[in-house]
Amino acid sequence: MALELIRNPSLSERTTLGLGGTAEVELVVHETGDLDELAAFLSRGTLRPFVIGRGSNLLVRDGHLDLALIRTATPPGPTRVEREGDRFIVRCGAAQRLPGLLGWAEKAGFSGLENLTGIPGTVGGAVAMNAGSYGTSFGDVVTRVRLWSPGQGLSWVDAADCVFSYRNFACPAHPGKSLVWEVELALTETSPKEVRASMRATYEKKQATQPVTARSAGCVFKNPEGKAAGMLLDNAGMRGMRLGHMAFSDLHANFLVNLGGGTPAQALELLDMAKSAVREKYGITLETEVILL
Ligand SMILES: Cc1cc2nc3c(=O)[nH]c(=O)nc-3n(C[C@H](O)[C@H](O)[C@H](O)COP(=O)(O)OP(=O)(O)OC[C@H]3O[C@@H](n4cnc5c(N)ncnc54)[C@H](O)[C@@H]3O)c2cc1C
C-alpha cells in the first residue's frame, strides 16, 4: 500500500481534548515500504512535520496549521518474540493503543504494565512521552525501539542507548525527532488473575481521583522537582476554575477538561492563569506537559 495522504485533517477529531483546527495534510504510513515516500515528501520542506498518535497529550490551536501530520497505521502485534529467563519479550507496533496492549497482557498473564492502566495513548506516544504513572514509566519495560528518521532510516536501537527521562525520550543515534515504528518490551509472566486485579486496582484509584471519562489530555503541567503540580494548582485556587466551556477538573486540579464547546483560546487562557497563580503563590514556574500545537 502506498503512503496515504489525507487533505485538511481535523485536529479536533484527532485529539482527546477535542480542540483544534485543521492541518494541511496527514500522511498515513502503512508499511515500512512507505517510508521512502515519506522522506521524499518531507524533503520538500514546505510543511512542519508532526508525528501524531492518539492525540491524548495535545492542545491544538484553532485555524489552519501548516502541519504535515504523520501517523503510523496497522500495528503488527502485540506478539511474543522470545523467552528470556522469567521474562517474555513482546513486540508491538507504534500505532497500538496502550489499553489494547494492556488488555492483551492481562489475558496472557504478563506483568509490568499494570500501573499504566487508564493511559489512552498509543505505544509510539508512550515511548515519545515516556508515559508513566504510580512509579512506572513506559521506558522501564522497553528493551529496544525501532526508530525512523529521514537521515538515519529505520533501525533498532537498544533501550540502553536511548534516554528515557521524565516525560521525555531521546536517542543519540537518531538526533532530533524520530518516528517510533515499533518496540520490544520485557514483561514478566504471572497469571491473568493477578494482572487483572492489579489493573483493576489502578483503575479504581484513578477513577476516584481523576476525571477518567472527561475530554482531557491528562495532566497539563509537569510536576516540578519534588512537588506535585496538582497540589500546587489546588492550593493556588485552580481546582474547578472555569472559563467558558473549559475548566480545571473538580476532581484533579492538573486536568484541564473540555466541558463541551470549549475553545483553544479558553484553554490557553486558563493555562496562563494557572501559571500566574502558582508563580505568585510559590515562586515556581510550571512547565506544560501537554504539547501545544
Ligand atoms: C484521561 C487521560 C489520562 C492520562 N493519563 C496519563 C498518565 O497517567 N501518565 C502519562 O504519562 N500520560 C497520561 N496521559 C497523557 C497521554 O495519554 C500520554 O502522554 C500518551 O503517552 C500520549 O500518547 P499519544 O499516542 O496520544 O500521543 P500524542 O498525544 O498523539 O502525541 C504526544 C507526543 O508523542 C509523539 N508521538 C506520538 N506517536 C509517536 C510515534 N509513533 N513516534 C514518535 N513520536 C510520537 C508526538 O509527536 C507528541 O510529541 C493521559 C491522557 C488522558 C486523556
The ligand as an SDF file (V2000), in Angstrom:
LIG
                    3D

 53 58  0  0  0  0  0  0  0  0999 V2000
   -7.5860   10.5500   30.5440 C   0  0  0  0  0  0  0  0  0  0  0  0
   -6.0980   10.6730   30.3130 C   0  0  0  0  0  0  0  0  0  0  0  0
   -5.2130   10.1430   31.2350 C   0  0  0  0  0  0  0  0  0  0  0  0
   -3.8390   10.2530   31.0460 C   0  0  0  0  0  0  0  0  0  0  0  0
   -3.0110    9.7430   31.9800 N   0  0  0  0  0  0  0  0  0  0  0  0
   -1.6800    9.8130   31.8080 C   0  0  0  0  0  0  0  0  0  0  0  0
   -0.7810    9.2660   32.7830 C   0  0  0  0  0  0  0  0  0  0  0  0
   -1.1910    8.7120   33.7960 O   0  0  0  0  0  0  0  0  0  0  0  0
    0.5500    9.3550   32.5320 N   0  0  0  0  0  0  0  0  0  0  0  0
    1.0540    9.9490   31.4180 C   0  0  0  0  0  0  0  0  0  0  0  0
    2.2760    9.9960   31.2480 O   0  0  0  0  0  0  0  0  0  0  0  0
    0.2220   10.4790   30.4770 N   0  0  0  0  0  0  0  0  0  0  0  0
   -1.1230   10.4230   30.6530 C   0  0  0  0  0  0  0  0  0  0  0  0
   -1.9500   10.9680   29.7040 N   0  0  0  0  0  0  0  0  0  0  0  0
   -1.3810   11.6720   28.5430 C   0  0  0  0  0  0  0  0  0  0  0  0
   -1.1720   10.8070   27.2760 C   0  0  0  0  0  0  0  0  0  0  0  0
   -2.0990    9.7400   27.2090 O   0  0  0  0  0  0  0  0  0  0  0  0
    0.2510   10.2670   27.1810 C   0  0  0  0  0  0  0  0  0  0  0  0
    1.1980   11.3180   27.1260 O   0  0  0  0  0  0  0  0  0  0  0  0
    0.4410    9.3710   25.9340 C   0  0  0  0  0  0  0  0  0  0  0  0
    1.6750    8.7210   26.0160 O   0  0  0  0  0  0  0  0  0  0  0  0
    0.3650   10.1450   24.6250 C   0  0  0  0  0  0  0  0  0  0  0  0
    0.2460    9.2040   23.5720 O   0  0  0  0  0  0  0  0  0  0  0  0
   -0.4800    9.5830   22.2070 P   0  0  0  0  0  0  0  0  0  0  0  0
   -0.4050    8.4300   21.2990 O   0  0  0  0  0  0  0  0  0  0  0  0
   -1.8310   10.1160   22.4990 O   0  0  0  0  0  0  0  0  0  0  0  0
    0.4660   10.7420   21.6770 O   0  0  0  0  0  0  0  0  0  0  0  0
    0.0510   12.1560   21.0680 P   0  0  0  0  0  0  0  0  0  0  0  0
   -0.7040   12.9330   22.0870 O   0  0  0  0  0  0  0  0  0  0  0  0
   -0.5530   11.9730   19.7360 O   0  0  0  0  0  0  0  0  0  0  0  0
    1.4970   12.8080   20.9150 O   0  0  0  0  0  0  0  0  0  0  0  0
    2.2670   13.0880   22.0730 C   0  0  0  0  0  0  0  0  0  0  0  0
    3.7460   13.1650   21.6670 C   0  0  0  0  0  0  0  0  0  0  0  0
    4.1690   11.8900   21.2320 O   0  0  0  0  0  0  0  0  0  0  0  0
    4.7170   11.9750   19.9200 C   0  0  0  0  0  0  0  0  0  0  0  0
    4.4020   10.7360   19.2140 N   0  0  0  0  0  0  0  0  0  0  0  0
    3.2050   10.0880   19.1370 C   0  0  0  0  0  0  0  0  0  0  0  0
    3.3270    8.9600   18.4070 N   0  0  0  0  0  0  0  0  0  0  0  0
    4.6330    8.8730   18.0210 C   0  0  0  0  0  0  0  0  0  0  0  0
    5.3810    7.9660   17.2300 C   0  0  0  0  0  0  0  0  0  0  0  0
    4.8570    6.8750   16.6840 N   0  0  0  0  0  0  0  0  0  0  0  0
    6.6880    8.2490   17.0290 N   0  0  0  0  0  0  0  0  0  0  0  0
    7.2810    9.3530   17.5720 C   0  0  0  0  0  0  0  0  0  0  0  0
    6.6150   10.2470   18.3120 N   0  0  0  0  0  0  0  0  0  0  0  0
    5.3070   10.0220   18.5350 C   0  0  0  0  0  0  0  0  0  0  0  0
    4.0600   13.1960   19.3050 C   0  0  0  0  0  0  0  0  0  0  0  0
    4.8390   13.7320   18.2380 O   0  0  0  0  0  0  0  0  0  0  0  0
    3.9980   14.1140   20.5040 C   0  0  0  0  0  0  0  0  0  0  0  0
    5.2500   14.7320   20.6810 O   0  0  0  0  0  0  0  0  0  0  0  0
   -3.3350   10.8980   29.8870 C   0  0  0  0  0  0  0  0  0  0  0  0
   -4.2380   11.4110   28.9430 C   0  0  0  0  0  0  0  0  0  0  0  0
   -5.6080   11.3080   29.1550 C   0  0  0  0  0  0  0  0  0  0  0  0
   -6.5450   11.8680   28.1210 C   0  0  0  0  0  0  0  0  0  0  0  0
  1  2  1  0
  2  3  1  0
  2 52  2  0
  3  4  2  0
  4  5  1  0
  4 50  1  0
  5  6  2  0
  6  7  1  0
  6 13  1  0
  7  8  2  0
  7  9  1  0
  9 10  1  0
 10 11  2  0
 10 12  1  0
 12 13  2  0
 13 14  1  0
 14 15  1  0
 14 50  1  0
 15 16  1  0
 16 17  1  0
 16 18  1  0
 18 19  1  0
 18 20  1  0
 20 21  1  0
 20 22  1  0
 22 23  1  0
 23 24  1  0
 24 25  2  0
 24 26  1  0
 24 27  1  0
 27 28  1  0
 28 29  2  0
 28 30  1  0
 28 31  1  0
 31 32  1  0
 32 33  1  0
 33 34  1  0
 33 48  1  0
 34 35  1  0
 35 36  1  0
 35 46  1  0
 36 37  1  0
 36 45  1  0
 37 38  2  0
 38 39  1  0
 39 40  1  0
 39 45  2  0
 40 41  1  0
 40 42  2  0
 42 43  1  0
 43 44  2  0
 44 45  1  0
 46 47  1  0
 46 48  1  0
 48 49  1  0
 50 51  2  0
 51 52  1  0
 52 53  1  0
M  END
$$$$
